[in-house]
Amino acid sequence: MDNQKQSRPIAGVGWMIVTGLMFVGVTAVVKHVGNGVPAAQAAFLRYLLGIVFLIPMIKPILDAHLTKRQITLFAFRGIVHTIAVILWFFAMARIPIAEVTAMNYLSPVYVSIGAALFLGERLPPRRLAAVVVALIGALIILRPGVKEIEPGHIAMLGTAVCFAIGYLIAKQLSGEVSAPVIVGMLSITVTIGLAPAAIAVWVTPTLPHLGWLFLVACFATAGHYAMTLAFAAAPLTVTQPVTFLQLVWAVLLGAVVFGEGVDGWVIFGGAVIMASVSFITWREAVARRQITPPVTATKV
């Protein structure tokens, strides 16, 4: 029994490594598609092609008998997540993979701020200091005045904020409906939300583009499933620091596959943000408040 308990953190770390690899796979494919398909259309096709994974969630959604308030919250979450996904696809085509990955670490920090402002959560001095440190990490990555800030960087800042808003709404709903309902409703609302934006910029996709975007849906679904297994095996305080490996994979991928230079400042800034997120997660675990999501929970 003791050995079994000791093996659970190892299993959690292992599944979180798999999670990171799956999400880096998402990043690689979206980067490969690049500007071949407009960002809004690529995002829409990713969700549309992934509808097949919704089939097991249909019955729980119907059985939930959602109230008007719950439907309104799901709709609003779908809107902000739609904006986040479009911005993420936009950023992926314009800035290096490592920078997208590092800046995505900001979402849990924004969640801590939002939880304090809108959910009445306390923001003790140590956690507030961690938030400030994370924002300093973002400045290290962006280095305004030292290097040019691209539209993709602005898009990623918006992505992180929108993902944080969506998570806070999900947190409100998590005590009312089951996880399959939350995941299923997100996929449905985002697919509907992306449709008008996709139609506005529509170009006829090639069969290879459709195949690549279906692969994105497969990687994303596998990543979320592996993440669920990681959470079941070990607490966030064990699995959260492992998400920093995603930045390592992203740097290697960008350098080896896409010929992107390795920017030490981006790695350093990402490490600063990840250290801050890990500290916030640890403090919340000590206080038995699990408000801050793992970084991977904010993925597309």
Secondary structure, DSSP 8 states (H G I E B T S, - for coil): -HHHHHHHHHHHHHHHHHHHHHHHHHHHHHHHHGGGS-HHHHHHHHHHHGGGGGGGGHHHHHHT---HHHHHHHHHHHHHHHHHHHHHHHHHTTS-HHHHHHHHTTHHHHHHHHHHHHS-----HHHHHHHHHHHHHHHHHH-BTTB---HHHHHHHHHHHHHHHHHHHHHHHHTTS-HHHHHHHHHHHHHHHHHHHHHHT-----HHHHHHHHHHHHHHHHHHHHHHHHHHHS-HHHHGGGGGHHHHHHHHHHHHTS-----HHHHHHHHHHHHHHHHHHHHHHHTT---S--GGGG--
